[in-house]
Amino acid sequence: MSKGPTITRREGLVLAGLVGAAGGGLLLARMLRKPWMELPPSPTLEAATAEAGPEAGNRQGDLLFLVFTDFNCPACRRAHPEMMAAVRADGSVRLRFLDWPVFGADSRAAALVALAADAQGLYLPVHAALMQGGRADGGAAEAAVVEAGGNLQQLRATLRAEGPALEGRLSRNAFHAFSLGLRGTPSHLIGRLLIEGAATERDFRRAFADARALSS
C-alpha cells in the first residue's frame, strides 16, 4: 500500500495558521453580518408606523421601533430580554408593541387581556410575565394582571366594553404584517430596518445606529 504525502512540521504550522485565519475570517464575517433588511419608504410602511399600540422605552425618543409579537412564540421569548436591554441601554428608542397572535386561540385570548390591561397601565408587566414561559392564554394573562396589582373586575369590564375595538386592533396588526410581507413573529421594524426572528442585544443596538443613519 502506498503512503500518502507527508508534510514537514513547518508546513504543518503554516497550514494550521491558514486554517485558523480562515476560521477567524468566517467568525468576523458572521459578527459583521447585518441581520436586517432595509424596507423602502411606502404608504404600507407609513400605515404600520401610524398604528397605535402599548409603548415602552422613551415616548419622546427619536427612533420608532415596532415589534410584531405573540405571547406563545418561542423566538419572541428569546428575543424579548435582548430587545428590552437594547432599548434601555439606548435611552432614545420608542418601542411600540403590535400584538400579532399567530399561534392560535390561546395567543389571541392572552393578547386581548394584555391590551385590556393597558387601561390600568399594566400592559408592560403583563407582557413581561407572559414572556417568561408557560402556556399563555386568557387565564394566564388574567393571573399576570392580578400579580401586577390590577383589578380583575375592572379588566373584565374593559373586555366587555372594548372587546370589539381590541379585536379590531389585532386585525389591523395582522393586516399591517401581511401588507409588509412579514413571515411570522417576532418581526422587529426599527425605522425602515426589518429584523425577522430572534436577535441579540448587540444586533438591536447596531440596527438602532443604522436606522438613525438612514433617516439623517
C-alpha positions as CSV (number, residue, x, y, z in Angstrom):
1,M,0.0,0.0,0.0
2,S,1.4,3.4,-1.0
3,K,1.7,6.1,1.7
4,G,0.1,9.4,1.3
5,P,2.1,12.7,1.0
6,T,3.9,13.9,4.1
7,I,4.4,17.4,5.3
8,T,7.1,18.9,7.4
9,R,6.5,20.5,10.8
10,R,7.0,23.9,9.3
11,E,4.4,23.2,6.6
12,G,2.0,21.9,9.2
13,L,2.3,25.1,11.2
14,V,1.7,27.3,8.1
15,L,-1.3,25.2,7.2
16,A,-2.7,25.4,10.7
17,G,-2.2,29.2,10.6
18,L,-4.1,29.4,7.3
19,V,-7.0,27.3,8.6
20,G,-7.1,29.4,11.8
21,A,-7.1,32.6,9.7
22,A,-9.9,31.3,7.6
23,G,-11.9,30.3,10.6
24,G,-11.3,33.7,12.2
25,G,-12.4,35.4,9.0
26,L,-15.6,33.4,8.9
27,L,-16.2,34.4,12.6
28,L,-15.5,38.0,11.8
29,A,-17.8,37.9,8.8
30,R,-20.6,36.5,10.9
31,M,-20.1,39.1,13.6
32,L,-20.2,41.9,11.0
33,R,-23.1,40.5,9.0
34,K,-26.2,42.6,9.4
35,P,-29.3,40.5,10.2
36,W,-31.8,43.0,8.8
37,M,-33.1,44.2,5.5
38,E,-33.9,47.8,4.5
39,L,-37.5,48.5,3.5
40,P,-38.2,51.3,1.0
41,P,-40.5,54.2,2.1
42,S,-44.1,53.3,1.2
43,P,-47.7,54.0,2.2
44,T,-47.7,50.5,3.7
45,L,-44.8,51.3,6.0
46,E,-46.4,54.6,6.9
47,A,-49.7,52.9,7.8
48,A,-47.9,50.4,10.0
49,T,-45.9,53.0,11.9
50,A,-49.1,55.1,12.4
51,E,-50.8,52.2,14.2
52,A,-51.4,52.6,17.9
53,G,-50.2,50.2,20.5
54,P,-48.8,50.0,24.0
55,E,-45.4,51.6,24.3
56,A,-42.1,51.3,26.3
57,G,-38.8,53.0,26.2
58,N,-38.6,56.7,25.6
59,R,-42.0,58.0,24.5
60,Q,-40.3,61.1,23.1
61,G,-37.4,59.1,21.5
62,D,-36.0,59.9,18.1
63,L,-36.3,56.3,16.8
64,L,-39.6,54.3,16.5
65,F,-39.3,50.5,17.0
66,L,-42.3,48.3,16.2
67,V,-42.4,44.7,17.4
68,F,-44.9,42.2,16.0
69,T,-45.2,39.6,18.7
70,D,-47.1,36.6,20.0
71,F,-47.0,35.5,23.7
72,N,-46.6,31.8,22.8
73,C,-43.9,32.4,20.2
74,P,-40.6,30.8,21.5
75,A,-38.4,33.1,19.4
76,C,-40.3,36.1,20.8
77,R,-39.5,34.9,24.3
78,R,-35.8,34.6,23.4
79,A,-35.7,38.0,21.8
80,H,-37.7,39.8,24.5
81,P,-34.9,40.3,27.1
82,E,-32.3,41.2,24.5
83,M,-34.7,43.7,22.9
84,M,-35.6,45.3,26.2
85,A,-31.9,45.5,27.3
86,A,-31.0,47.2,24.0
87,V,-33.9,49.7,24.4
88,R,-32.8,50.6,27.9
89,A,-29.2,50.9,27.0
90,D,-30.0,53.3,24.1
91,G,-32.4,55.5,26.0
92,S,-33.9,57.2,23.0
93,V,-35.9,54.4,21.4
94,R,-39.7,54.5,21.3
95,L,-40.8,50.9,21.4
96,R,-44.4,50.0,20.3
97,F,-45.9,46.6,20.7
98,L,-48.2,45.4,17.9
99,D,-49.7,42.1,19.1
100,W,-50.0,39.6,16.3
101,P,-51.3,36.3,17.7
102,V,-50.4,33.8,15.1
103,F,-50.1,30.8,17.5
104,G,-53.9,30.2,17.8
105,A,-56.8,31.0,20.0
106,D,-54.9,30.9,23.3
107,S,-52.5,33.6,22.0
108,R,-55.4,35.7,20.8
109,A,-57.1,35.5,24.2
110,A,-53.9,36.4,26.0
111,A,-53.3,39.4,23.7
112,L,-56.8,40.7,24.3
113,V,-56.4,40.5,28.1
114,A,-53.0,42.2,27.8
115,L,-54.4,45.0,25.7
116,A,-57.4,45.4,28.1
117,A,-54.9,45.6,31.0
118,D,-53.4,48.7,29.3
119,A,-56.4,50.6,30.6
120,Q,-54.9,50.1,34.0
121,G,-51.4,50.9,32.8
122,L,-50.4,47.2,33.1
123,Y,-49.7,46.1,29.6
124,L,-45.9,46.1,30.1
125,P,-45.8,44.0,33.3
126,V,-48.3,41.5,31.8
127,H,-46.3,41.3,28.6
128,A,-43.1,40.7,30.6
129,A,-44.8,38.0,32.7
130,L,-46.2,36.1,29.8
131,M,-42.8,36.2,28.0
132,Q,-41.3,34.2,31.0
133,G,-42.6,30.9,29.7
134,G,-45.5,28.5,30.2
135,R,-48.7,28.4,28.1
136,A,-50.1,31.9,27.5
137,D,-53.8,32.0,27.4
138,G,-56.6,34.2,28.8
139,G,-56.3,32.7,32.3
140,A,-52.6,33.1,32.4
141,A,-52.9,36.7,31.3
142,E,-55.5,37.4,33.9
143,A,-53.3,35.9,36.6
144,A,-50.5,38.2,35.4
145,V,-52.8,41.2,35.7
146,V,-53.6,40.3,39.3
147,E,-49.9,39.6,40.1
148,A,-49.1,43.1,38.8
149,G,-51.7,44.7,41.1
150,G,-54.5,45.0,38.7
151,N,-58.2,44.9,39.3
152,L,-59.7,41.8,37.8
153,Q,-63.3,43.1,37.8
154,Q,-62.2,46.2,36.0
155,L,-60.3,44.2,33.5
156,R,-63.3,42.1,32.6
157,A,-65.5,45.2,32.4
158,T,-63.0,46.6,29.9
159,L,-63.0,43.4,27.9
160,R,-66.8,43.5,27.7
161,A,-67.0,47.2,26.8
162,E,-64.0,47.4,24.4
163,G,-63.7,43.8,23.2
164,P,-64.7,44.6,19.6
165,A,-62.3,47.6,19.4
166,L,-59.5,45.4,20.8
167,E,-60.3,42.7,18.3
168,G,-60.2,45.3,15.6
169,R,-56.7,46.4,16.7
170,L,-55.5,42.8,16.4
171,S,-57.0,42.5,13.0
172,R,-55.3,45.7,11.9
173,N,-51.9,44.5,13.2
174,A,-52.4,41.3,11.2
175,F,-53.2,43.4,8.1
176,H,-50.1,45.5,8.5
177,A,-48.0,42.4,9.0
178,F,-49.3,40.8,5.8
179,S,-49.0,44.1,3.9
180,L,-45.4,44.3,4.8
181,G,-44.8,40.7,3.8
182,L,-43.8,39.6,7.3
183,R,-43.3,35.8,7.6
184,G,-44.1,35.5,11.3
185,T,-43.2,36.5,14.8
186,P,-41.2,38.1,16.1
187,S,-40.7,40.8,13.5
188,H,-38.9,43.9,14.5
189,L,-39.3,47.1,12.5
190,I,-36.7,49.6,13.5
191,G,-37.2,52.7,11.5
192,R,-37.0,51.2,8.0
193,L,-34.9,48.2,9.0
194,L,-36.6,44.8,9.5
195,I,-35.2,42.0,11.7
196,E,-37.3,38.8,11.4
197,G,-36.8,36.3,14.2
198,A,-34.8,36.5,17.4
199,A,-31.8,38.8,17.7
200,T,-29.2,39.7,20.2
201,E,-28.9,42.9,22.2
202,R,-25.8,43.7,20.1
203,D,-27.8,43.2,16.8
204,F,-30.5,45.5,18.0
205,R,-28.1,48.2,19.1
206,R,-26.3,48.0,15.7
207,A,-29.7,48.3,14.0
208,F,-30.5,51.4,16.0
209,A,-27.4,53.1,14.7
210,D,-28.0,52.1,11.1
211,A,-31.7,53.1,11.3
212,R,-30.7,56.6,12.5
213,A,-28.1,56.9,9.8
214,L,-30.8,56.1,7.2
215,S,-33.1,58.8,8.5
216,S,-30.4,61.5,8.8
